[in-house]
Amino acid sequence: MRVALIGMPNVGKTALFNKLTGSHQRVANFPGVTVEKKIGWITESGKKIFEVIDLPGIYSLDATTIDEKVTKDFLLQKEREKTADIFLLVLDATNLDKSLYLAFQLRELGYPLLICLNLIDESEKRGLKLDLNLLKKELNAEILPTSAATGRGVAELINALKSHNTDTLPTITIPENHQKVFRTPAYVNGIFRKTDRILKDATLSPLRADSFSEKIDHWVLHPVWGVFILMGLLLIVFQMLFSWSAPIQDLIEAIFSFFGSFASDHISHKLLRSLIVDGMISGVGGVLVFLPQIVLLFLFIQFLEDLGYMGRAAFMMDSFMRKIGLPGKAVIPLLSSHACAIPGILSTRVIDNHRERLITMLVIPLTTCSARLPVYAILIAALIPDTAVFGIPWIRFPGLVLFGLYMMGFVSAIIVSLIFKNTLPQSSPSMLLMELPPYRIPKFMNLVRVMMNKAKIFLTKAGGTILLVSIVIWFLVTFPQRNGETVLEESYAAHIGKFFEPVFRPLGFDWRMTTALIPSIAAREVVVSAMSLVLSIKEGSEGFEDHLAQTLVREFGVGSLLALLIWFVYAPQCFSTFAVMRRESNSLRWPLFMVGYTLALAYLMAWLTRILFTP
């Protein structure tokens, strides 16, 4: 039997899905679209007894965004095998006046509902008492109080699913003109009147205001102090990326140094030893050393999401964002793009206005994704001394410079979006509709789960793309050989780099740097590995970062390295980002335009930087 989880955003639906299915879940796409769906299984004694699908959040059947339309299409399928046997509707006990609208819509159409009154623990703390028997009678559905955060009511929910009779399911009746029906004032006002009446009768003790959230929001949503708080949070995380990750990075370096030494001592064949040590171990190790920084960045973003801050950042920035042609909802994709541009582009689905969504996707590549962190870390280590700012030990120059690079990309995205606002065809602006959840202390295990999943994704990428690219670069650098020895300037890599060298010479890049830039089309992370190979520096060895940084300064000079740093602020994203934007925009024109304008901007800014900082 298939169970479909439905509910508004921020009602704890996905948390409940995780409680029900545990580790028995996978992510797939809905047919014909790139919207993700989570599918899991409730198991008993090792056997799958229910298939559970977590549908994207939806406010009502009058859907506007892409994610909502996917859920709406799923619900309005007339063929039973394409939908579900039981519809598990998740309501927010602290926000019933809005949650019940969807409940009445589904009930009127005849859906077989089982209702979870989620966040019941929070509502009880705030004094809410309900007559559940009256609610069950009015909604004609079983209602189960649950708390996905604590697991309360989950066992009772599974038992209710088991006892649910699917042999006598009611017939789902969808009006043929449902698009117009769902929008008529009589229909909408009728549901609101019914909701108000039932809540008035069923509420035994009213919900107290969330004074804690209101006090914090007085500062967080302030038009001036709120911006300073946002900037302060971002500054803290960039300091954290350098200081907290350093011990773990040293440990990873030591591990790969041991593997490299072990392989060198036990592999006698020269070429095979070079492939294993210089190509595979060094190639992957040189990238994995930055895994702690990348995971910490994901942790920070997830922490703010669970805390309830991300939605408030969008609300606070809405007025400013509209002046540059973007909706307040664009803040979330832009912030999440600092982890990776791909989920950032995918999250633009929350923007229902096509023009605003397109502008957001076009400027997302200007935000700095985590794949650029390895390049930034090496170049900052080469150019910036690790000293305290104004003698304050917890504010250091490397973290401040990294914050500046991120802000440079973000400010550039704002300027470019302002240009697009005045050049792309106009359309009606969208309105901001967003539920601001109460502040919640993030669950430790949820943060750990997110960190592990992100680390797994990155390691999978390192085991695939980065390993493959590292081997290809090793081959290009190693061959052809003269008398069994590698002559770097006669290698295939040198020929490729020298072919493109005239294009990049104005930026101060010779054939070696040009050769290292080419693999970044596949993945930003491999640039560090490529630079170490063309400069004949073994990765994974003790002091690898310092050695590479010193070599870069000696070989290229400050002006060229600053130009390289600025190049990566603006350079086109990896090929995967291009492919995702191709699917999301349903056009080849806009991804090509994105690559073209970012490439031109990167070249211009890098050229200006080299001119300004070269004696």
C-alpha positions in Angstrom: 0.0 0.0 0.0 1.2 3.5 -0.8 0.9 6.4 1.6 1.2 10.0 0.4 2.4 12.6 2.9 0.7 16.0 2.2 0.9 19.3 4.0 1.9 23.0 3.9 5.6 23.9 4.1 7.2 24.0 7.6 4.7 21.7 9.3 7.3 18.9 10.0 6.2 16.7 7.2 9.7 15.7 6.1 10.7 15.1 9.7 7.7 12.8 10.1 8.7 11.0 6.9 12.2 10.4 8.3 10.7 9.1 11.6 8.4 6.7 9.7 11.0 5.3 7.2 14.3 5.7 9.0 17.1 4.7 6.6 14.8 2.9 4.2 14.4 5.8 1.7 15.7 7.1 -1.5 15.4 10.2 -3.6 14.0 10.2 -7.2 12.4 12.7 -9.7 8.8 12.9 -10.7 8.3 11.8 -14.2 9.0 14.5 -16.8 10.2 17.1 -14.3 13.3 17.7 -12.2 11.3 18.1 -8.9 12.6 15.7 -6.4 10.4 13.3 -4.4 11.4 11.2 -1.4 10.2 7.6 -1.3 10.6 5.5 1.7 9.3 2.3 3.3 7.8 1.5 6.7 9.2 -1.9 7.7 8.2 -4.5 10.2 10.3 -7.5 11.0 12.5 -6.7 8.0 9.5 -6.6 5.6 8.2 -3.6 3.8 4.6 -3.0 4.8 4.0 0.5 3.4 5.5 2.7 0.6 5.6 6.3 1.7 6.0 9.3 -0.7 6.9 12.7 0.7 5.2 15.2 -1.6 6.4 18.8 -1.9 4.7 21.3 0.4 1.4 22.9 -0.8 -0.8 25.6 0.6 -4.0 24.7 -1.4 -5.1 23.1 -4.6 -4.8 26.5 -6.3 -1.1 25.9 -6.8 1.3 28.5 -8.2 5.0 27.3 -7.8 6.5 24.4 -9.7 6.8 22.2 -6.6 3.1 22.9 -5.6 1.9 22.1 -9.1 3.7 18.7 -8.9 1.8 17.9 -5.7 -1.4 19.2 -7.2 -1.0 17.1 -10.3 -0.3 14.0 -8.1 -3.5 14.7 -6.2 -5.7 15.3 -9.2 -4.8 12.1 -11.0 -7.9 10.1 -11.7 -6.2 6.8 -12.1 -5.8 5.3 -8.6 -2.6 3.4 -9.3 -0.9 6.8 -10.1 -1.7 8.3 -6.8 -2.0 6.6 -3.3 -4.2 4.4 -1.2 -4.0 6.6 1.9 -3.4 10.3 2.1 -1.6 11.3 5.3 -2.3 15.0 5.8 0.1 16.7 8.2 -1.3 19.7 10.0 0.6 22.3 12.2 -1.1 22.3 15.6 0.3 25.8 16.2 -1.1 27.2 12.9 -4.5 25.4 12.4 -6.3 28.3 10.9 -4.2 28.1 7.8 -3.6 24.3 7.8 -7.3 23.4 7.9 -7.9 25.1 4.5 -6.1 22.3 2.6 -7.8 19.7 4.9 -11.3 20.8 3.9 -10.4 21.0 0.2 -9.2 17.4 0.2 -12.1 16.3 2.3 -14.7 17.9 0.0 -13.2 16.1 -3.0 -13.5 12.7 -1.2 -9.8 11.9 -0.4 -9.3 9.0 2.1 -7.5 11.1 4.8 -5.6 10.2 7.9 -4.7 13.4 9.7 -1.5 14.0 11.8 -1.8 16.9 14.2 1.9 17.6 14.3 3.9 19.8 16.6 1.5 18.9 19.3 4.2 19.3 22.0 4.8 22.9 21.0 1.1 23.7 20.9 0.5 22.2 24.4 3.4 24.2 25.8 1.7 27.3 24.5 -1.6 26.3 26.2 -3.6 25.0 23.3 -6.3 22.5 24.1 -8.6 21.1 21.4 -11.8 19.0 21.3 -10.3 16.3 19.0 -13.6 14.4 18.8 -15.3 17.4 17.4 -12.5 17.9 14.8 -12.8 14.2 13.8 -16.5 14.5 13.3 -16.2 17.7 11.2 -13.4 16.4 9.1 -14.7 12.9 8.9 -11.2 11.5 9.4 -9.1 10.0 12.2 -6.8 12.6 13.9 -3.6 11.5 15.6 -1.5 14.0 17.7 2.1 13.6 16.8 5.5 15.2 17.3 8.0 14.3 14.6 10.8 15.9 16.7 10.3 13.6 19.7 8.7 10.6 18.0 5.5 11.0 20.0 2.5 9.3 18.4 4.5 7.7 15.6 3.8 4.1 16.7 0.1 4.9 17.0 0.2 6.4 13.5 1.7 3.2 12.1 -1.0 1.1 13.8 -3.7 3.4 12.4 -2.2 2.9 8.9 -2.3 -0.9 9.4 -6.0 -0.8 10.4 -7.0 1.6 7.7 -9.6 -0.1 5.4 -8.7 0.5 1.8 -11.4 -1.8 0.4 -14.2 0.7 0.8 -12.3 3.9 -0.2 -14.6 6.8 -1.2 -14.6 7.9 -4.8 -12.5 11.0 -5.5 -14.5 13.5 -7.5 -12.6 16.2 -9.2 -14.7 19.0 -10.8 -14.0 19.3 -14.5 -13.6 23.1 -14.2 -11.6 22.8 -10.9 -9.1 25.5 -12.0 -11.9 28.1 -11.8 -13.8 26.5 -8.9 -10.7 26.6 -6.6 -10.4 30.4 -7.2 -13.9 31.6 -6.9 -14.6 33.9 -4.0 -17.6 31.9 -2.9 -15.5 28.7 -2.7 -12.6 30.3 -0.9 -14.8 32.3 1.6 -16.9 29.2 2.2 -13.9 27.2 3.4 -12.6 30.1 5.5 -16.0 30.6 7.2 -16.2 26.8 8.0 -12.6 26.9 9.4 -13.3 29.8 11.7 -16.5 28.2 13.0 -15.0 24.8 13.7 -11.9 26.2 15.3 -14.0 28.4 17.5 -16.1 25.4 18.7 -13.2 23.0 19.0 -10.8 25.3 20.9 -11.1 24.7 24.6 -8.0 26.7 25.5 -6.5 29.2 23.0 -2.9 29.2 21.8 -0.8 31.8 23.5 1.4 34.1 21.4 4.9 33.0 20.8 6.5 35.8 22.8 10.0 34.3 22.6 10.0 34.4 18.7 8.4 37.9 18.8 11.2 39.2 21.0 13.9 37.8 18.8 12.1 39.0 15.6 12.1 42.5 17.0 15.9 42.5 16.3 16.3 39.9 13.5 13.6 41.5 11.3 14.7 45.0 12.0 15.5 46.9 8.7 18.9 48.0 10.0 19.9 45.7 12.8 18.6 42.7 10.9 21.1 43.3 8.1 24.0 43.6 10.6 22.9 40.3 12.2 22.9 38.6 8.8 26.4 40.0 8.0 27.6 39.0 11.4 26.4 35.4 11.0 28.1 35.1 7.7 31.4 36.5 9.0 31.3 34.0 11.9 31.0 31.1 9.6 33.9 32.1 7.4 36.1 32.5 10.5 34.8 29.1 11.6 35.7 27.4 8.2 39.4 28.2 8.7 39.8 27.8 12.5 37.6 24.7 13.2 38.6 22.8 10.2 42.4 23.1 10.6 43.0 20.2 13.0 40.9 17.8 10.9 42.6 18.9 7.7 46.0 18.2 9.3 44.7 14.7 10.2 43.5 14.0 6.6 46.9 15.2 5.2 48.7 12.8 7.6 46.5 9.9 6.5 47.0 10.4 2.8 50.7 11.0 3.4 50.9 7.6 5.1 49.0 5.9 2.2 51.3 7.6 -0.3 54.5 6.5 1.6 53.1 3.0 2.0 52.3 2.7 -1.8 55.7 4.1 -2.7 57.5 1.5 -0.5 55.5 -1.5 -1.8 55.1 -0.8 -5.5 58.2 -1.5 -7.5 56.9 -0.7 -11.0 57.8 3.0 -11.7 54.8 4.0 -13.8 52.3 2.1 -11.7 53.7 3.7 -8.6 53.5 7.1 -10.2 49.9 6.4 -11.2 48.8 5.2 -7.7 50.8 7.8 -5.7 50.9 10.9 -7.9 47.6 10.4 -9.8 45.1 8.6 -7.6 46.2 9.1 -3.9 47.5 12.6 -4.4 44.7 13.7 -6.7 41.9 12.6 -4.4 43.8 13.5 -1.2 44.5 17.0 -2.3 40.8 17.6 -2.6 39.5 15.6 0.4 41.7 17.7 2.6 39.1 20.5 2.2 36.2 18.2 3.1 36.0 19.6 6.7 35.5 23.2 5.3 32.8 22.1 2.9 30.9 20.0 5.5 31.0 22.8 8.0 29.5 25.2 5.4 26.6 22.8 4.8 26.2 22.4 8.6 25.9 26.1 9.1 23.3 26.5 6.4 21.2 23.5 7.8 21.5 24.9 11.3 20.0 28.3 10.2 17.3 26.4 8.3 16.3 24.3 11.3 16.6 27.3 13.6 13.9 29.1 11.6 16.2 31.9 10.4 16.3 31.3 6.6 12.7 32.2 6.0 13.2 35.4 8.1 16.2 36.3 6.0 14.0 36.1 2.9 11.3 38.2 4.6 13.7 40.8 5.8 15.4 41.2 2.4 12.2 41.2 0.3 11.9 45.0 0.0 15.5 45.4 -1.0 15.5 42.4 -3.4 12.4 43.8 -5.3 14.3 47.0 -6.1 16.9 45.0 -8.0 14.4 42.8 -9.8 14.3 39.8 -7.5 11.6 38.6 -5.0 12.4 38.1 -1.4 12.1 34.3 -2.0 15.3 34.6 -4.1 17.3 35.0 -0.9 17.0 31.3 0.0 18.3 30.1 -3.4 21.1 32.6 -3.3 22.1 31.6 0.2 21.9 27.9 -0.4 24.0 28.4 -3.6 27.0 29.2 -1.3 27.0 25.4 -0.6 26.3 24.3 -4.2 24.8 26.1 -7.2 22.8 23.0 -8.2 20.4 22.9 -5.2 20.3 26.7 -5.4 19.0 26.6 -9.0 16.6 23.8 -8.1 15.2 25.8 -5.1 14.2 28.7 -7.4 11.0 26.6 -8.0 9.6 28.4 -5.0 9.5 31.6 -7.2 6.3 31.4 -9.2 7.1 34.4 -11.5 8.9 33.1 -14.6 11.0 36.3 -15.2 12.1 36.6 -11.6 13.0 32.9 -11.4 15.0 33.2 -14.6 17.0 36.3 -13.3 17.7 34.4 -10.1 19.0 31.4 -12.0 21.2 33.6 -14.1 22.9 35.4 -11.1 23.3 32.3 -8.9 26.6 31.4 -10.6 28.0 34.6 -9.2 27.6 33.3 -5.6 30.5 31.4 -4.3 29.9 27.6 -4.1 31.8 25.3 -1.8 33.7 23.8 -4.7 35.7 27.0 -4.9 36.8 26.7 -1.3 39.9 24.5 -2.1 41.1 27.1 -4.6 40.4 30.0 -2.3 42.1 28.3 0.6 45.4 27.7 -1.3 45.5 31.1 -2.8 44.6 32.9 0.4 47.3 30.8 2.2 49.8 32.0 -0.5 48.8 35.7 -0.4 47.4 36.5 3.0 49.3 36.1 6.4 47.5 34.3 9.1 47.5 37.1 11.6 44.9 38.6 13.8 42.9 41.7 12.7 43.5 44.7 15.1 45.0 42.2 17.6 41.6 40.4 18.0 42.6 36.7 18.1 39.3 35.3 16.9 39.2 37.6 13.8 42.0 36.7 11.4 42.9 38.0 8.0 42.3 34.8 6.0 38.7 34.5 7.3 38.1 38.2 6.6 39.4 37.9 3.0 37.3 34.8 2.4 34.2 36.7 3.7 35.2 39.5 1.3 35.3 37.1 -1.7 31.9 35.8 -0.9 30.5 39.3 -0.5 32.1 40.3 -3.8 30.2 37.5 -5.6 27.0 38.4 -3.8 27.3 42.1 -4.5 28.1 41.3 -8.1 25.0 39.2 -8.3 22.9 42.2 -7.1 24.4 44.5 -9.7 23.9 42.0 -12.5 20.3 41.3 -11.5 19.7 45.1 -11.5 20.9 45.2 -15.1 18.7 42.2 -16.0 15.7 43.9 -14.4 16.0 46.8 -16.8 16.8 44.7 -19.9 14.7 41.5 -19.8 11.0 41.8 -20.8 8.8 43.0 -18.0 6.1 40.9 -16.3 3.8 41.3 -13.3 5.7 41.1 -10.1 5.0 38.2 -7.6 3.9 38.6 -4.0 5.8 37.2 -1.0 3.7 34.5 0.8 5.7 32.7 3.4 5.1 31.1 6.8 7.6 32.1 9.4 8.0 29.1 11.7 8.7 29.6 15.4 12.4 29.4 16.5 13.4 25.9 17.3 16.6 24.5 18.7 18.0 22.3 15.9 18.1 18.6 16.6 21.6 17.4 16.9 20.9 14.1 15.1 19.3 15.9 12.2 22.4 18.1 11.7 24.6 15.0 11.9 22.5 13.2 9.3 22.7 16.2 7.0 26.5 16.4 7.5 26.9 12.7 6.8 24.7 12.9 3.6 26.6 15.9 2.3 29.9 14.3 3.1 28.7 11.1 1.3 27.7 13.1 -1.8 31.1 14.9 -1.9 33.0 11.6 -1.3 31.1 10.0 -4.1 32.0 12.8 -6.3 35.6 12.6 -5.3 35.6 8.8 -5.9 34.1 9.4 -9.4 34.7 12.7 -11.2 37.7 13.9 -9.2 39.5 10.5 -9.3 38.8 10.2 -13.1 40.0 13.8 -13.8 43.1 13.3 -11.6 44.1 10.2 -13.6 43.5 12.0 -16.9 45.6 14.9 -15.8 48.4 12.5 -14.5 48.4 10.9 -18.0 48.6 14.2 -19.8 51.4 15.4 -17.5 53.4 12.1 -17.6 53.3 11.2 -21.3 55.0 11.1 -23.8 58.2 10.1 -22.1 61.8 10.5 -23.2 64.1 7.5 -22.4 61.6 6.4 -19.7 61.6 9.9 -18.0 58.9 12.5 -18.0 59.7 15.9 -19.6 57.0 18.2 -18.4 57.4 20.8 -21.1 57.0 18.1 -23.8 53.9 16.4 -22.3 50.5 16.4 -23.7 49.4 18.7 -21.0 52.0 21.2 -22.0 50.8 21.1 -25.6 47.2 21.7 -24.6 48.2 24.5 -22.2 50.5 26.2 -24.8 47.7 26.1 -27.4 45.4 28.2 -25.1 48.2 30.2 -23.4 47.9 33.3 -25.8 44.3 33.7 -24.6 45.2 33.8 -20.9 48.6 35.4 -21.2 47.2 38.9 -20.5 46.0 37.6 -17.1 49.5 36.4 -16.2 48.7 32.7 -16.7 51.3 30.6 -18.5 50.7 27.2 -20.0 50.9 25.5 -16.6 48.2 27.6 -15.1 46.1 27.3 -18.3 46.4 23.5 -18.2 45.2 23.6 -14.5 42.2 25.7 -15.4 40.8 23.4 -18.1 39.7 20.5 -15.7 37.7 23.1 -13.7 35.0 22.7 -16.4 34.2 19.3 -14.9 34.7 20.2 -11.2 36.2 23.2 -9.4 37.8 21.1 -6.8 40.3 19.4 -9.1 42.1 22.7 -9.9 44.3 22.3 -6.7 45.2 18.7 -7.8 45.9 20.0 -11.4 48.2 22.8 -10.1 50.2 20.4 -7.9 50.7 18.0 -10.9 51.9 20.7 -13.4 54.1 22.2 -10.7 55.4 18.7 -9.7 54.4 18.9 -6.1 53.2 15.7 -4.4 49.8 16.0 -2.8 48.9 14.3 0.5 52.4 14.9 1.8 53.2 16.7 5.0 53.1 20.5 4.5 51.6 20.1 1.1 49.5 23.3 1.3 52.4 25.5 2.5 54.7 24.0 -0.2 52.1 24.6 -3.0 51.4 28.1 -1.7 55.1 29.1 -1.7 55.6 27.7 -5.1 52.7 29.6 -6.6 54.0 32.9 -5.2 57.5 32.2 -6.5 56.4 31.0 -10.0 53.6 33.5 -10.8 53.8 36.5 -8.5 51.2 38.3 -6.5 49.5 40.1 -9.4 48.8 36.8 -11.3 47.6 35.0 -8.2 45.2 37.8 -7.3 44.0 37.7 -10.9 43.4 33.9 -10.5 41.5 34.5 -7.3 39.2 37.0 -8.9 38.8 34.7 -11.9 37.3 32.1 -9.7 34.9 34.6 -8.2 33.3 35.1 -11.6 34.2 32.1 -13.8 31.4 29.9 -15.2 30.2 27.1 -12.9 30.9 23.4 -13.6 29.2 21.5 -16.4 26.7 19.9 -13.9 25.4 23.4 -13.1 25.0 24.1 -16.9 23.1 20.8 -17.3 20.7 21.6 -14.4 20.0 25.0 -15.7 19.3 23.6 -19.1 16.6 21.3 -17.6 15.2 24.0 -15.3 14.9 26.7 -17.9 13.8 24.2 -20.6 16.1 26.0 -23.0 19.7 25.9 -24.2 19.7 29.7 -24.8 19.9 30.8 -21.2 22.6 28.3 -20.0 24.8 29.4 -22.9 24.1 33.1 -22.1 25.0 32.4 -18.4 28.4 30.8 -19.5 29.1 33.6 -21.9 28.5 36.6 -19.6 30.2 35.0 -16.6 33.2 34.1 -18.7 33.5 37.6 -20.1 33.1 39.1 -16.6 35.7 36.8 -15.1 38.2 37.7 -17.9 37.6 41.4 -17.5 37.9 41.5 -13.7 41.0 39.2 -13.6 42.7 41.4 -16.3 41.9 44.6 -14.3 43.2 42.9 -11.1 46.5 41.9 -12.7 47.0 45.4 -14.1 46.3 47.0 -10.7 48.5 44.7 -8.6 51.5 44.0 -10.9 54.4 46.5 -10.5 
